[in-house]
Amino acid sequence: MSDPAISVLIINTNVKHELTGSEYPTRRKQCETAARLLGVPSLRDASAELLEANKAKLDEVVFRRARHVIGEIARTTRAADAARRGDWSEMGRLMDASHDSLRDDYEVSCAELDAVVEIARRLGSAGGVFGCRMTGGGFGGCAVALVQTTTVQSVMREIETGYTGRTGIKPTMFVSRPGAGATLLKG
């Protein structure tokens, strides 16, 4: 992913909702429960079809947690393929779907992250934004948007104005260039 026409915009909401610390272990336990009930070592070994076929075995929350994880694995694979092809529209759709799943099925988003994503989505591809999603552990923190490089400054202005207007909080933003990621160097 080295297309100079594409930039990654990181938007820090500058909020961190304090939790009791039980949210992450609870999600993990729910996913482990789903894997056990599906008869697989982990959810990476499950499919959407397997999950649907066994829906009656899982309570609603455990089902949604598993649906997120299984779907996110599929979305990640498809996003990597879209990046290799330079299909930024598809990658943006996958980012949007990821955020929706993180918000609705995994329940780790928050009003501030949702506000950033909604503003970016409103700009859409006509405004230079292909997609946007929360990143990290959730409950505050950052969102990441895939943006046309020529529109970065206008996108940043729109997000800052919209987000500050809705929340009273000024976001912190910075732009990154896509890169190859971690690699092993042999010397």
VMD Tcl script that draws the C-alpha trace (Angstrom):
set ca {
  {0.00 0.00 0.00}
  {2.30 2.73 -1.21}
  {-0.08 4.85 -3.28}
  {0.92 8.52 -2.80}
  {-2.68 9.54 -3.58}
  {-3.82 7.87 -0.33}
  {-3.19 9.04 3.22}
  {-4.17 7.67 6.60}
  {-5.67 10.28 8.90}
  {-5.56 9.46 12.60}
  {-8.12 11.35 14.69}
  {-7.66 11.32 18.46}
  {-10.99 12.04 20.13}
  {-9.09 13.10 23.25}
  {-11.46 11.11 25.44}
  {-10.88 7.95 27.39}
  {-13.84 6.51 29.19}
  {-12.79 4.87 32.42}
  {-14.03 1.34 32.79}
  {-13.83 -1.03 35.68}
  {-11.33 -3.09 33.70}
  {-13.82 -5.90 33.28}
  {-14.80 -5.10 29.68}
  {-11.82 -6.74 27.95}
  {-11.74 -9.95 30.03}
  {-15.50 -10.19 29.58}
  {-15.22 -9.92 25.77}
  {-12.48 -12.54 25.76}
  {-14.52 -14.92 27.90}
  {-17.55 -14.41 25.65}
  {-15.45 -15.27 22.58}
  {-13.98 -18.33 24.29}
  {-17.49 -19.45 25.21}
  {-18.61 -19.04 21.60}
  {-15.64 -21.06 20.31}
  {-16.33 -23.85 22.80}
  {-20.02 -23.98 21.88}
  {-19.12 -23.99 18.18}
  {-16.64 -26.81 18.75}
  {-13.57 -24.96 17.47}
  {-10.27 -24.15 19.22}
  {-10.76 -20.41 18.58}
  {-13.05 -18.18 16.57}
  {-10.40 -17.90 13.85}
  {-11.30 -21.52 13.08}
  {-15.02 -20.72 12.71}
  {-17.00 -19.42 9.76}
  {-20.09 -17.25 9.46}
  {-21.96 -20.32 8.24}
  {-20.92 -22.38 11.28}
  {-21.98 -19.54 13.57}
  {-25.39 -19.20 11.91}
  {-25.96 -22.96 11.98}
  {-25.33 -22.96 15.75}
  {-27.03 -19.69 16.64}
  {-29.53 -21.41 18.98}
  {-26.65 -22.66 21.17}
  {-25.43 -19.14 21.98}
  {-27.12 -16.37 23.91}
  {-27.61 -13.15 21.97}
  {-24.57 -11.31 23.38}
  {-22.16 -14.21 22.86}
  {-23.53 -14.63 19.33}
  {-22.90 -10.95 18.53}
  {-19.36 -11.06 19.97}
  {-18.58 -14.12 17.83}
  {-20.20 -12.53 14.76}
  {-17.92 -9.52 15.20}
  {-14.73 -11.57 15.53}
  {-15.53 -13.93 12.66}
  {-16.62 -11.02 10.47}
  {-13.58 -8.95 11.38}
  {-11.23 -11.74 10.36}
  {-12.99 -11.94 6.97}
  {-12.99 -8.14 6.59}
  {-9.27 -7.96 7.40}
  {-8.45 -10.54 4.74}
  {-10.60 -8.72 2.19}
  {-9.07 -5.35 3.17}
  {-5.54 -6.67 2.63}
  {-6.59 -7.87 -0.83}
  {-8.25 -4.52 -1.60}
  {-5.07 -2.68 -0.53}
  {-2.94 -4.84 -2.83}
  {-5.29 -4.03 -5.71}
  {-5.50 -0.34 -4.81}
  {-9.29 -0.64 -4.45}
  {-9.70 2.17 -1.93}
  {-13.49 2.26 -2.25}
  {-13.72 -1.39 -1.21}
  {-11.24 -0.84 1.61}
  {-13.33 2.11 2.81}
  {-16.52 0.02 2.78}
  {-14.74 -2.62 4.85}
  {-13.53 0.01 7.33}
  {-17.08 1.31 7.68}
  {-18.43 -2.21 8.21}
  {-15.71 -2.83 10.79}
  {-16.72 0.23 12.77}
  {-20.39 -0.73 12.65}
  {-19.52 -4.19 13.99}
  {-17.25 -2.79 16.71}
  {-20.06 -0.44 17.74}
  {-23.03 -2.80 17.47}
  {-21.75 -6.37 17.97}
  {-18.59 -5.93 20.05}
  {-19.85 -2.77 21.81}
  {-16.50 -1.04 22.30}
  {-17.20 2.29 20.60}
  {-18.46 5.44 22.29}
  {-20.36 8.58 21.32}
  {-17.18 10.52 20.53}
  {-15.74 7.84 18.23}
  {-19.13 7.46 16.57}
  {-19.26 11.22 16.03}
  {-15.89 11.22 14.23}
  {-16.93 8.30 12.04}
  {-20.30 9.89 11.22}
  {-18.64 13.16 10.20}
  {-16.12 11.34 8.01}
  {-18.90 9.26 6.42}
  {-20.92 12.37 5.71}
  {-17.93 13.74 3.76}
  {-17.75 10.45 1.87}
  {-15.72 9.81 -1.24}
  {-16.94 13.09 -2.79}
  {-15.25 14.86 0.15}
  {-12.15 12.70 -0.03}
  {-12.91 10.06 2.63}
  {-13.06 6.41 1.58}
  {-13.79 4.99 5.04}
  {-13.33 5.53 8.75}
  {-13.34 3.31 11.83}
  {-12.35 3.35 15.45}
  {-8.99 1.81 16.21}
  {-7.41 0.41 19.32}
  {-9.27 -0.89 22.34}
  {-12.24 1.43 22.06}
  {-14.23 3.37 24.65}
  {-12.41 6.50 23.45}
  {-9.10 7.03 21.79}
  {-8.62 7.21 18.05}
  {-10.35 6.68 14.75}
  {-8.52 6.14 11.49}
  {-9.70 7.35 8.09}
  {-8.53 6.46 4.60}
  {-8.35 9.78 2.75}
  {-7.38 11.12 -0.66}
  {-4.09 12.91 -0.06}
  {-5.23 16.04 -1.92}
  {-8.16 16.46 0.49}
  {-6.40 15.87 3.80}
  {-6.44 19.51 4.94}
  {-10.11 20.06 4.10}
  {-11.09 16.75 5.71}
  {-9.19 17.70 8.86}
  {-10.96 21.09 8.99}
  {-14.38 19.49 8.55}
  {-13.76 16.84 11.19}
  {-12.37 19.36 13.67}
  {-15.29 21.75 13.16}
  {-17.95 19.05 13.29}
  {-16.46 17.10 16.18}
  {-15.75 20.17 18.33}
  {-19.23 21.48 17.61}
  {-20.85 18.21 18.68}
  {-18.69 17.38 21.69}
  {-17.00 20.58 22.83}
  {-13.67 18.72 22.54}
  {-10.96 19.60 20.05}
  {-9.54 16.48 18.36}
  {-5.86 15.96 17.70}
  {-5.09 14.75 14.19}
  {-2.08 13.67 12.24}
  {-1.45 12.16 8.84}
  {0.53 9.05 8.14}
  {1.70 7.51 4.92}
  {0.81 3.88 4.37}
  {3.81 1.61 4.57}
  {4.81 -2.01 4.25}
  {4.57 -2.65 7.98}
  {6.94 -4.70 10.08}
  {9.40 -6.84 8.17}
  {12.24 -9.14 9.09}
  {15.63 -7.89 7.97}
  {18.34 -10.45 7.42}
  {21.87 -9.24 7.81}
}
mol new
graphics top color blue
foreach p $ca { graphics top sphere $p radius 0.5 }
foreach p [lrange $ca 0 end-1] q [lrange $ca 1 end] { graphics top cylinder $p $q radius 0.2 }
display resetview
